[in-house]
Structure formats: C-alpha cells, structure tokens
Amino acid sequence: MKPLTTEKAIMLIERENILTFEVPREKTRDIIKKEVEEIFEVKVSNVKVLVKNGKKYAYIKLKKEFPAIDVATKLGLI
C-alpha cells in the first residue's frame, strides 16, 4: 500500500478523518481494513475503493477516537 499525498488526500485527512492509499487491485476491502488496523493500530470505520486508470485507490475512514492526522504524521505525510 502506498499513501497518497495529493492536496485532496491531505484535505480528507484533516476534514473527514480519511486516509487515502493506492493498493494492489487484487486486495479486497476486508483485507485492506485488516492490514490498516494491524499496521497502524487503529480501528477502521469504513473502506471505499475506486478503480481509475488501471489503479485502485482505497479511502479508509478511521473511527473518531483515532485521528487520521496522527497516522499521517507517522507516515511523514504532514
């Protein structure tokens, strides 16, 4: 999984507690959710996926008690 650092991705982190990743196409929502919860020690509320131009993007909404900005800081995005 590769985190995205676009302006839109940063706005989603700050405003809606959503992390955005580029993920391999064969990964399902359940697999993505489990991996994020294990790697970053957070709880995921929702996972939405988008396939665009042959790439798959995952929008991962974290539960309110786990700020996405903290995870982004650990990743060096902010």
The first five atom37 places (N, CA, C, CB, O) and aatype in JSON, in Angstrom:
{
  "aatype": [12, 11, 14, 10, 16, 16, 6, 11, 0, 9, 12, 10, 9, 6, 1, 6, 2, 9, 10, 16, 13, 6, 19, 14, 1, 6, 11, 16, 1, 3, 9, 9, 11, 11, 6, 19, 6, 6, 9, 13, 6, 19, 11, 19, 15, 2, 19, 11, 19, 10, 19, 11, 2, 7, 11, 11, 18, 0, 18, 9, 11, 10, 11, 11, 6, 13, 14, 0, 9, 3, 19, 0, 16, 11, 10, 7, 10, 9],
  "atom_mask": [
    [1, 1, 1, 1, 1],
    [1, 1, 1, 1, 1],
    [1, 1, 1, 1, 1],
    [1, 1, 1, 1, 1],
    [1, 1, 1, 1, 1],
    [1, 1, 1, 1, 1],
    [1, 1, 1, 1, 1],
    [1, 1, 1, 1, 1],
    [1, 1, 1, 1, 1],
    [1, 1, 1, 1, 1],
    [1, 1, 1, 1, 1],
    [1, 1, 1, 1, 1],
    [1, 1, 1, 1, 1],
    [1, 1, 1, 1, 1],
    [1, 1, 1, 1, 1],
    [1, 1, 1, 1, 1],
    [1, 1, 1, 1, 1],
    [1, 1, 1, 1, 1],
    [1, 1, 1, 1, 1],
    [1, 1, 1, 1, 1],
    [1, 1, 1, 1, 1],
    [1, 1, 1, 1, 1],
    [1, 1, 1, 1, 1],
    [1, 1, 1, 1, 1],
    [1, 1, 1, 1, 1],
    [1, 1, 1, 1, 1],
    [1, 1, 1, 1, 1],
    [1, 1, 1, 1, 1],
    [1, 1, 1, 1, 1],
    [1, 1, 1, 1, 1],
    [1, 1, 1, 1, 1],
    [1, 1, 1, 1, 1],
    [1, 1, 1, 1, 1],
    [1, 1, 1, 1, 1],
    [1, 1, 1, 1, 1],
    [1, 1, 1, 1, 1],
    [1, 1, 1, 1, 1],
    [1, 1, 1, 1, 1],
    [1, 1, 1, 1, 1],
    [1, 1, 1, 1, 1],
    [1, 1, 1, 1, 1],
    [1, 1, 1, 1, 1],
    [1, 1, 1, 1, 1],
    [1, 1, 1, 1, 1],
    [1, 1, 1, 1, 1],
    [1, 1, 1, 1, 1],
    [1, 1, 1, 1, 1],
    [1, 1, 1, 1, 1],
    [1, 1, 1, 1, 1],
    [1, 1, 1, 1, 1],
    [1, 1, 1, 1, 1],
    [1, 1, 1, 1, 1],
    [1, 1, 1, 1, 1],
    [1, 1, 1, 0, 1],
    [1, 1, 1, 1, 1],
    [1, 1, 1, 1, 1],
    [1, 1, 1, 1, 1],
    [1, 1, 1, 1, 1],
    [1, 1, 1, 1, 1],
    [1, 1, 1, 1, 1],
    [1, 1, 1, 1, 1],
    [1, 1, 1, 1, 1],
    [1, 1, 1, 1, 1],
    [1, 1, 1, 1, 1],
    [1, 1, 1, 1, 1],
    [1, 1, 1, 1, 1],
    [1, 1, 1, 1, 1],
    [1, 1, 1, 1, 1],
    [1, 1, 1, 1, 1],
    [1, 1, 1, 1, 1],
    [1, 1, 1, 1, 1],
    [1, 1, 1, 1, 1],
    [1, 1, 1, 1, 1],
    [1, 1, 1, 1, 1],
    [1, 1, 1, 1, 1],
    [1, 1, 1, 0, 1],
    [1, 1, 1, 1, 1],
    [1, 1, 1, 1, 1]
  ],
  "atom_positions": [
    [[0.84, -1.18, 0.0], [0.0, 0.0, 0.0], [0.88, 1.24, 0.0], [-0.95, 0.0, 1.21], [1.88, 1.32, 0.71]],
    [[0.48, 2.19, -0.82], [1.25, 3.43, -0.95], [0.34, 4.61, -0.61], [1.84, 3.57, -2.4], [-0.68, 4.81, -1.27]],
    [[0.7, 5.41, 0.41], [-0.15, 6.54, 0.78], [-0.08, 7.65, -0.28], [0.26, 7.1, 2.15], [0.97, 7.89, -0.87]],
    [[-1.21, 8.32, -0.5], [-1.24, 9.43, -1.44], [-1.04, 10.74, -0.72], [-2.57, 9.44, -2.22], [-1.51, 10.93, 0.41]],
    [[-0.33, 11.67, -1.37], [-0.02, 12.95, -0.75], [-0.53, 14.12, -1.58], [1.48, 13.08, -0.55], [0.05, 15.2, -1.57]],
    [[-1.61, 13.91, -2.3], [-2.19, 14.98, -3.1], [-2.91, 15.98, -2.18], [-3.18, 14.4, -4.17], [-3.15, 15.69, -1.01]],
    [[-3.25, 17.13, -2.73], [-3.99, 18.13, -1.95], [-5.31, 17.56, -1.45], [-4.24, 19.39, -2.78], [-5.7, 17.78, -0.3]],
    [[-5.99, 16.83, -2.32], [-7.28, 16.24, -1.93], [-7.09, 15.25, -0.79], [-7.94, 15.54, -3.14], [-7.88, 15.24, 0.16]],
    [[-6.06, 14.43, -0.86], [-5.8, 13.43, 0.18], [-5.52, 14.1, 1.53], [-4.62, 12.52, -0.22], [-5.99, 13.63, 2.56]],
    [[-4.76, 15.19, 1.51], [-4.45, 15.91, 2.75], [-5.72, 16.56, 3.31], [-3.36, 16.98, 2.49], [-5.93, 16.55, 4.53]],
    [[-6.56, 17.12, 2.44], [-7.82, 17.71, 2.9], [-8.72, 16.65, 3.55], [-8.56, 18.39, 1.73], [-9.37, 16.91, 4.56]],
    [[-8.76, 15.45, 2.96], [-9.57, 14.38, 3.53], [-9.06, 13.96, 4.9], [-9.59, 13.17, 2.59], [-9.85, 13.64, 5.79]],
    [[-7.74, 13.97, 5.08], [-7.16, 13.64, 6.38], [-7.62, 14.66, 7.42], [-5.61, 13.59, 6.31], [-8.07, 14.3, 8.5]],
    [[-7.5, 15.93, 7.07], [-7.8, 17.0, 8.02], [-9.29, 17.15, 8.3], [-7.25, 18.3, 7.51], [-9.68, 17.34, 9.45]],
    [[-10.12, 17.06, 7.28], [-11.55, 17.37, 7.43], [-12.41, 16.17, 7.77], [-12.06, 17.99, 6.19], [-13.36, 16.29, 8.54]],
    [[-12.1, 15.0, 7.2], [-13.03, 13.88, 7.31], [-12.44, 12.62, 7.96], [-13.53, 13.53, 5.96], [-13.1, 11.58, 8.02]],
    [[-11.19, 12.72, 8.43], [-10.53, 11.59, 9.1], [-10.39, 10.38, 8.16], [-11.32, 11.19, 10.36], [-10.61, 9.24, 8.57]],
    [[-10.03, 10.66, 6.89], [-9.91, 9.62, 5.87], [-8.47, 9.57, 5.36], [-10.89, 9.87, 4.71], [-7.89, 10.59, 5.01]],
    [[-7.92, 8.35, 5.32], [-6.6, 8.12, 4.72], [-6.8, 7.57, 3.31], [-5.74, 7.13, 5.59], [-7.74, 6.81, 3.08]],
    [[-5.93, 7.96, 2.38], [-6.05, 7.5, 1.01], [-4.79, 6.74, 0.62], [-6.29, 8.69, 0.05], [-3.67, 7.24, 0.8]],
    [[-4.97, 5.54, 0.08], [-3.85, 4.7, -0.33], [-4.07, 4.17, -1.74], [-3.65, 3.53, 0.66], [-5.21, 3.94, -2.16]],
    [[-2.98, 3.98, -2.47], [-3.03, 3.22, -3.72], [-2.73, 1.79, -3.32], [-2.0, 3.78, -4.81], [-1.72, 1.51, -2.66]],
    [[-3.6, 0.87, -3.72], [-3.47, -0.53, -3.31], [-3.46, -1.44, -4.52], [-4.6, -0.92, -2.35], [-3.96, -1.06, -5.58]],
    [[-2.91, -2.64, -4.38], [-2.97, -3.61, -5.49], [-4.42, -3.98, -5.8], [-2.15, -4.88, -5.14], [-5.25, -4.04, -4.9]],
    [[-4.7, -4.21, -7.06], [-6.08, -4.46, -7.49], [-6.69, -5.72, -6.9], [-6.14, -4.54, -8.99], [-7.91, -5.82, -6.77]],
    [[-5.86, -6.7, -6.55], [-6.41, -7.96, -6.05], [-6.84, -7.9, -4.58], [-5.38, -9.05, -6.22], [-7.47, -8.84, -4.1]],
    [[-6.51, -6.83, -3.86], [-6.88, -6.73, -2.45], [-8.35, -6.3, -2.32], [-5.96, -5.72, -1.71], [-8.83, -5.41, -3.01]],
    [[-9.03, -6.98, -1.4], [-10.44, -6.67, -1.15], [-10.55, -5.67, -0.01], [-11.23, -7.95, -0.82], [-9.56, -5.37, 0.67]],
    [[-11.74, -5.15, 0.2], [-11.98, -4.18, 1.28], [-11.64, -4.78, 2.64], [-13.43, -3.71, 1.27], [-11.05, -4.12, 3.49]],
    [[-12.03, -6.04, 2.84], [-11.77, -6.69, 4.13], [-10.28, -6.83, 4.4], [-12.44, -8.07, 4.18], [-9.82, -6.6, 5.52]],
    [[-9.51, -7.21, 3.38], [-8.06, -7.36, 3.53], [-7.43, -6.0, 3.83], [-7.44, -7.99, 2.26], [-6.57, -5.89, 4.7]],
    [[-7.84, -4.97, 3.11], [-7.31, -3.62, 3.31], [-7.6, -3.16, 4.74], [-7.92, -2.61, 2.29], [-6.73, -2.62, 5.42]],
    [[-8.83, -3.39, 5.2], [-9.22, -2.98, 6.56], [-8.36, -3.68, 7.6], [-10.71, -3.3, 6.8], [-7.85, -3.03, 8.52]],
    [[-8.18, -5.0, 7.48], [-7.38, -5.75, 8.44], [-5.94, -5.27, 8.45], [-7.43, -7.24, 8.13], [-5.34, -5.11, 9.52]],
    [[-5.37, -5.03, 7.27], [-3.98, -4.59, 7.2], [-3.78, -3.23, 7.85], [-3.52, -4.53, 5.75], [-2.82, -3.04, 8.6]],
    [[-4.67, -2.28, 7.58], [-4.54, -0.94, 8.17], [-4.68, -1.02, 9.68], [-5.6, 0.01, 7.58], [-3.92, -0.38, 10.4]],
    [[-5.64, -1.8, 10.16], [-5.83, -1.92, 11.61], [-4.6, -2.54, 12.28], [-7.07, -2.77, 11.92], [-4.22, -2.12, 13.38]],
    [[-3.99, -3.53, 11.65], [-2.82, -4.18, 12.23], [-1.57, -3.29, 12.16], [-2.55, -5.5, 11.52], [-0.85, -3.16, 13.15]],
    [[-1.33, -2.69, 11.01], [-0.12, -1.9, 10.82], [-0.11, -0.64, 11.67], [0.03, -1.53, 9.35], [0.89, -0.33, 12.32]],
    [[-1.22, 0.1, 11.68], [-1.25, 1.4, 12.34], [-1.91, 1.38, 13.71], [-1.96, 2.38, 11.47], [-1.98, 2.42, 14.38]],
    [[-2.4, 0.21, 14.15], [-3.04, 0.04, 15.45], [-4.18, 1.03, 15.65], [-2.01, 0.2, 16.57], [-4.24, 1.74, 16.65]],
    [[-5.09, 1.06, 14.67], [-6.27, 1.91, 14.7], [-7.5, 1.05, 14.41], [-6.16, 3.09, 13.67], [-7.37, -0.13, 14.08]],
    [[-8.68, 1.64, 14.53], [-9.92, 0.97, 14.15], [-10.5, 1.67, 12.94], [-10.94, 0.96, 15.33], [-10.62, 2.9, 12.92]],
    [[-10.86, 0.89, 11.93], [-11.4, 1.42, 10.68], [-12.92, 1.41, 10.74], [-10.88, 0.61, 9.47], [-13.53, 0.41, 11.12]],
    [[-13.51, 2.53, 10.36], [-14.95, 2.65, 10.33], [-15.53, 2.18, 8.99], [-15.36, 4.09, 10.59], [-16.56, 1.5, 8.95]],
    [[-14.84, 2.54, 7.88], [-15.37, 2.28, 6.56], [-14.23, 2.25, 5.53], [-16.43, 3.35, 6.17], [-13.24, 2.97, 5.69]],
    [[-14.37, 1.44, 4.5], [-13.4, 1.4, 3.4], [-14.17, 1.52, 2.09], [-12.54, 0.09, 3.44], [-15.07, 0.74, 1.81]],
    [[-13.8, 2.51, 1.31], [-14.36, 2.67, -0.04], [-13.22, 2.52, -1.03], [-15.08, 4.05, -0.21], [-12.1, 2.95, -0.76]],
    [[-13.49, 1.91, -2.17], [-12.45, 1.73, -3.18], [-12.88, 2.37, -4.49], [-12.14, 0.24, -3.39], [-14.07, 2.46, -4.8]],
    [[-11.88, 2.79, -5.25], [-12.1, 3.41, -6.54], [-11.06, 2.85, -7.49], [-12.01, 4.98, -6.46], [-9.87, 2.85, -7.18]],
    [[-11.49, 2.36, -8.65], [-10.57, 1.9, -9.69], [-10.6, 2.94, -10.8], [-10.95, 0.46, -10.23], [-11.65, 3.21, -11.39]],
    [[-9.44, 3.53, -11.07], [-9.36, 4.61, -12.04], [-8.03, 4.49, -12.79], [-9.49, 6.01, -11.36], [-6.96, 4.38, -12.18]],
    [[-8.11, 4.51, -14.11], [-6.91, 4.41, -14.96], [-6.06, 3.19, -14.63], [-6.07, 5.68, -14.82], [-4.83, 3.27, -14.66]],
    [[-6.7, 2.08, -14.33], [-5.97, 0.85, -14.06], [-5.38, 0.77, -12.66], [0.0, 0.0, 0.0], [-4.69, -0.2, -12.35]],
    [[-5.61, 1.76, -11.82], [-5.09, 1.76, -10.45], [-6.26, 1.71, -9.48], [-4.2, 3.01, -10.17], [-7.36, 2.18, -9.78]],
    [[-6.01, 1.12, -8.31], [-7.05, 1.0, -7.3], [-6.67, 1.86, -6.1], [-7.25, -0.49, -6.88], [-5.55, 1.79, -5.59]],
    [[-7.61, 2.68, -5.67], [-7.4, 3.57, -4.55], [-8.37, 3.2, -3.43], [-7.58, 5.05, -4.97], [-9.54, 2.91, -3.69]],
    [[-7.87, 3.21, -2.2], [-8.71, 2.92, -1.04], [-8.83, 4.16, -0.18], [-8.13, 1.74, -0.22], [-7.83, 4.78, 0.19]],
    [[-10.07, 4.53, 0.13], [-10.36, 5.64, 1.03], [-10.78, 5.01, 2.36], [-11.49, 6.6, 0.45], [-11.84, 4.39, 2.45]],
    [[-9.95, 5.17, 3.38], [-10.14, 4.48, 4.64], [-10.53, 5.48, 5.72], [-8.86, 3.71, 5.04], [-9.72, 6.31, 6.14]],
    [[-11.77, 5.39, 6.16], [-12.26, 6.29, 7.22], [-12.0, 5.63, 8.57], [-13.78, 6.61, 7.03], [-12.42, 4.5, 8.82]],
    [[-11.3, 6.36, 9.43], [-11.0, 5.86, 10.75], [-12.09, 6.27, 11.73], [-9.63, 6.37, 11.23], [-12.79, 7.26, 11.52]],
    [[-12.22, 5.49, 12.81], [-13.18, 5.85, 13.85], [-12.72, 7.14, 14.53], [-13.34, 4.7, 14.89], [-11.53, 7.46, 14.52]],
    [[-13.67, 7.87, 15.12], [-13.4, 9.2, 15.66], [-12.29, 9.22, 16.7], [-14.64, 9.75, 16.26], [-11.55, 10.2, 16.8]],
    [[-12.17, 8.17, 17.48], [-11.15, 8.16, 18.53], [-9.73, 7.95, 18.01], [-11.47, 7.09, 19.54], [-8.77, 8.0, 18.78]],
    [[-9.58, 7.72, 16.71], [-8.27, 7.53, 16.07], [-8.07, 8.6, 14.99], [-8.14, 6.09, 15.46], [-8.52, 8.41, 13.86]],
    [[-7.42, 9.72, 15.31], [-7.23, 10.79, 14.32], [-6.34, 10.36, 13.16], [-6.64, 12.03, 14.99], [-5.24, 9.85, 13.38]],
    [[-6.8, 10.57, 11.95], [-6.02, 10.22, 10.76], [-4.75, 11.07, 10.67], [-6.87, 10.41, 9.49], [-3.76, 10.63, 10.09]],
    [[-4.79, 12.26, 11.23], [-3.62, 13.13, 11.18], [-2.45, 12.53, 11.95], [-3.97, 14.52, 11.74], [-1.29, 12.75, 11.58]],
    [[-2.73, 11.76, 13.01], [-1.65, 11.09, 13.76], [-0.98, 10.02, 12.9], [-2.21, 10.46, 15.05], [0.25, 9.9, 12.9]],
    [[-1.78, 9.26, 12.16], [-1.22, 8.23, 11.27], [-0.44, 8.89, 10.14], [-2.35, 7.33, 10.69], [0.63, 8.42, 9.78]],
    [[-0.97, 9.98, 9.59], [-0.3, 10.7, 8.52], [1.04, 11.25, 8.98], [-1.18, 11.84, 8.0], [2.01, 11.26, 8.22]],
    [[1.1, 11.7, 10.21], [2.35, 12.21, 10.78], [3.37, 11.08, 10.9], [2.1, 12.87, 12.16], [4.55, 11.28, 10.59]],
    [[2.94, 9.91, 11.35], [3.83, 8.75, 11.45], [4.39, 8.37, 10.08], [3.1, 7.56, 12.07], [5.55, 7.96, 9.97]],
    [[3.56, 8.51, 9.04], [3.97, 8.17, 7.68], [4.83, 9.27, 7.05], [2.75, 7.92, 6.81], [5.45, 9.05, 6.01]],
    [[4.87, 10.44, 7.67], [5.64, 11.55, 7.13], [4.9, 12.33, 6.04], [0.0, 0.0, 0.0], [5.53, 13.03, 5.25]],
    [[3.57, 12.21, 6.01], [2.77, 12.92, 5.02], [2.57, 14.38, 5.4], [1.43, 12.23, 4.84], [2.45, 15.25, 4.54]],
    [[2.53, 14.63, 6.7], [2.29, 16.0, 7.2], [3.43, 16.4, 8.11], [0.93, 16.11, 7.95], [3.44, 17.51, 8.64]]
  ]
}
